[in-house]
């Protein structure tokens, strides 16, 4: 079963799906982690600012909508005054109109009836307006919502945060990450799964999976990465019959609690490199 993260609407009610992990427990912290993870999927203009902690008191949907509105200079659109028709980007005119129409709040209603999206306007080839990028991310033409594969997002996050060093090659071969350095191949296998070292059956199943990974041709080391929890805070190193090295590693997302995510290595990344 695929683990997901994001938000969806069911019977008119928007529900957030936000996983907890060590040091990221409150709803505000989990929302912030969500946006820090997806910002790497967005162009600079469309990124959601994560410095203002008060922003995350609001729902994911509200934060997305506020960012979209920020491109339309709402303070200049005064519905109580008559004014010339405002012409905006039109390649996405249908998309904008559909999105604002279904939102139903006062600003959105005004945009659908008070703003004309010029049908003759054309964007530069290859350019996507940031507002359109965000709308396409959360709106399918009928419903608003966004659910992402948490395992894939986890792997992509680990991949991006591994600092590259001379002589090192890092490749993302979903669901694995491979690090080739000085003739040694290390495989990282990130999975968003709760690891409980006290559960012997689950732990043994995890270790068998790791030993199987070491059996793949060319893999010298294997690190199974799981989110760090209160119960899972220490590495588990496994002795194998062969020369391969196997570890089960707790991966910390506490970097999401900092104002900006830098490229500083987590302990898991230092172990793997």
C-alpha positions in Angstrom: 0.0 0.0 0.0 1.4 3.4 -1.0 2.0 5.8 1.8 0.9 9.4 0.9 1.3 12.9 2.2 -0.8 16.0 1.4 -4.5 16.9 1.6 -7.7 15.8 -0.1 -11.4 16.8 -0.1 -14.0 14.2 0.8 -17.7 15.2 0.8 -16.8 18.9 0.9 -14.4 18.5 3.8 -10.6 19.0 3.3 -8.5 16.5 5.2 -4.8 16.7 5.7 -2.5 13.7 5.6 0.7 14.6 7.4 3.1 12.1 8.9 4.8 12.5 12.3 8.5 11.9 12.8 11.1 12.5 15.5 11.2 16.2 16.4 8.4 17.0 13.9 5.2 16.4 15.9 3.0 19.5 16.0 0.6 20.2 13.1 2.5 23.4 12.3 5.9 21.6 12.2 4.4 18.9 9.9 2.9 21.4 7.5 6.3 23.2 7.4 8.1 19.9 6.7 5.6 19.2 3.8 6.4 22.5 2.1 10.1 22.2 2.6 10.0 18.8 0.9 7.9 19.9 -2.0 9.7 23.2 -2.5 12.5 21.3 -4.3 9.9 20.3 -6.9 9.0 23.9 -7.7 10.6 26.8 -9.6 12.0 29.6 -7.4 9.0 31.9 -8.0 6.5 29.2 -7.0 8.2 28.1 -3.8 6.3 28.6 -0.5 8.2 30.7 2.0 9.0 28.7 5.2 10.6 31.4 7.3 7.4 32.8 8.8 6.3 30.2 11.4 2.9 31.8 11.8 2.0 30.8 8.3 1.7 27.1 9.3 -1.2 27.8 11.7 -3.3 27.6 8.5 -4.2 24.6 6.4 -2.2 23.4 3.4 -5.1 24.5 1.1 -5.2 28.0 2.6 -1.4 28.4 2.3 -1.5 27.3 -1.4 -4.3 29.6 -2.1 -2.6 32.6 -0.5 0.5 32.0 -2.6 -1.6 31.8 -5.8 -3.5 35.0 -4.9 -0.1 36.8 -4.3 0.5 36.8 -8.0 -2.8 38.7 -8.8 -2.2 41.9 -6.8 -5.5 41.7 -5.1 -5.1 45.1 -3.4 -5.4 46.6 -6.9 -8.6 44.8 -7.7 -11.3 46.9 -6.0 -14.7 45.4 -6.7 -16.5 48.3 -5.2 -15.2 50.6 -7.9 -15.8 50.5 -11.6 -12.6 50.0 -13.5 -11.3 48.8 -16.9 -11.1 45.1 -17.6 -7.9 43.7 -16.3 -6.1 41.5 -18.8 -4.0 38.7 -17.4 -2.1 35.6 -18.7 -4.4 33.8 -21.0 -2.8 30.5 -22.0 -4.0 29.4 -18.6 -7.2 31.4 -18.6 -9.5 28.3 -18.5 -7.4 26.9 -15.7 -7.5 30.1 -13.7 -11.3 30.5 -14.2 -12.1 26.9 -13.2 -9.9 27.1 -10.1 -11.3 30.5 -8.9 -14.9 29.4 -9.7 -14.8 26.3 -7.5 -13.1 28.2 -4.6 -16.3 30.2 -3.8 -14.8 32.8 -1.5 -15.3 36.5 -2.3 -11.9 37.1 -3.9 -12.2 34.1 -6.1 -15.8 35.0 -7.2 -14.6 38.5 -8.1 -11.7 37.2 -10.1 -14.0 35.0 -12.2 -16.4 37.8 -13.1 -14.3 41.0 -12.7 -11.2 39.9 -14.5 -10.9 38.9 -18.2 -8.1 36.7 -19.2 -7.1 38.0 -22.6 -7.5 35.2 -25.2 -4.9 36.7 -27.5 -2.1 36.8 -24.9 0.6 34.2 -25.3 3.4 33.3 -22.9 7.0 32.7 -24.0 7.5 29.2 -25.1 8.6 27.0 -22.3 7.5 29.5 -19.6 4.9 28.4 -17.0 3.4 31.1 -14.8 4.0 30.2 -11.1 0.3 30.6 -10.2 -0.5 28.1 -13.0 2.2 25.7 -11.7 0.7 25.8 -8.2 -2.9 25.4 -9.4 -2.0 22.4 -11.6 -0.3 20.9 -8.6 -3.4 21.0 -6.5 -6.4 21.1 -8.9 -7.4 18.5 -11.5 -10.1 20.6 -13.2 -12.8 19.5 -10.8 -11.4 18.8 -7.3 -8.7 20.4 -5.1 -6.2 18.2 -3.4 -2.6 16.9 -3.5 -1.3 13.5 -2.4 2.2 12.5 -3.1 4.0 9.2 -2.7 5.8 9.5 0.6 8.4 6.8 -0.2 9.3 8.6 -3.4 9.4 12.0 -1.7 11.6 10.5 1.1 14.1 9.1 -1.5 14.2 12.3 -3.5 14.8 14.3 -0.3 17.7 12.0 0.8 19.2 12.1 -2.7 19.2 16.0 -2.9 20.7 16.4 0.6 23.7 14.2 0.0 26.7 16.5 -0.5 28.7 15.6 -3.6 32.4 15.1 -3.0 35.3 14.7 -5.5 35.3 11.2 -7.0 31.8 10.5 -5.8 28.9 9.7 -8.1 25.3 9.7 -6.7 22.4 8.4 -8.7 18.7 8.1 -8.0 17.5 4.7 -9.2 14.1 4.5 -7.6 13.5 3.1 -5.1 17.3 3.1 -4.4 20.0 5.7 -4.2 23.5 4.5 -5.2 26.7 6.2 -4.1 29.9 5.1 -6.0 33.1 6.3 -4.5 36.6 4.9 -4.8 35.4 1.6 -6.2 32.8 1.0 -3.4 29.1 1.0 -4.2 26.7 2.0 -1.4 23.0 1.5 -1.7 20.6 3.5 0.3 17.0 2.3 0.5 14.8 4.9 2.1 11.3 3.8 3.1 8.7 5.7 5.1 7.9 2.9 7.6 7.8 2.9 11.4 10.7 0.9 12.6 10.4 -0.6 16.1 13.6 -2.4 17.2 11.6 -4.1 20.0 9.4 -5.9 17.5 11.6 -8.9 16.8 9.5 -10.3 13.9 9.4 -6.9 12.1 13.1 -6.3 12.8 14.2 -9.7 11.5 12.1 -9.2 8.3 13.9 -5.8 7.8 17.3 -7.4 8.3 16.4 -10.2 5.8 15.5 -7.5 3.3 18.9 -5.8 3.8 20.8 -9.1 3.4 18.9 -9.7 0.2 20.0 -6.2 -1.0 23.6 -7.0 -0.3 23.2 -10.1 -2.6 22.6 -7.8 -5.6 25.6 -7.6 -8.0 27.9 -4.8 -7.3 26.5 -3.7 -3.9 29.2 -3.5 -1.2 27.2 -1.7 1.5 23.5 -1.3 2.1 21.9 1.2 4.4 18.1 0.8 5.1 16.8 4.3 6.0 13.7 4.7 8.1 12.3 7.9 9.8 13.7 8.4 13.2 11.3 7.9 16.1 11.5 7.9 19.9 11.9 4.1 19.8 14.3 4.1 16.8 17.1 6.5 17.5 20.2 4.3 17.1 21.8 2.6 14.1 21.5 -1.2 13.9 24.6 -2.7 12.4 24.4 -6.3 11.2 27.2 -8.8 10.9 27.0 -10.7 7.6 28.7 -13.8 6.4 30.3 -12.0 3.5 32.3 -8.8 3.2 29.3 -6.6 2.7 28.2 -4.0 5.3 24.6 -3.7 6.4 23.1 -1.0 8.6 19.6 0.1 9.5 19.7 3.9 10.0 17.3 6.3 11.6 16.9 9.4 9.4 16.1 12.7 11.1 13.9 15.4 9.6 14.7 17.9 12.3 16.3 20.0 9.6 12.8 21.1 8.7 12.6 22.9 12.0 15.3 25.3 10.9 14.4 28.5 9.0 16.1 27.3 5.9 17.2 23.8 4.9 20.9 23.9 4.1 23.1 21.2 2.7 24.5 20.2 6.1 24.7 16.4 6.4 22.4 14.5 8.7 24.1 11.7 10.7 22.6 9.2 8.4 24.1 10.9 5.4 27.5 11.1 7.1 27.4 7.4 7.8 26.5 6.6 4.2 29.3 8.6 2.6 
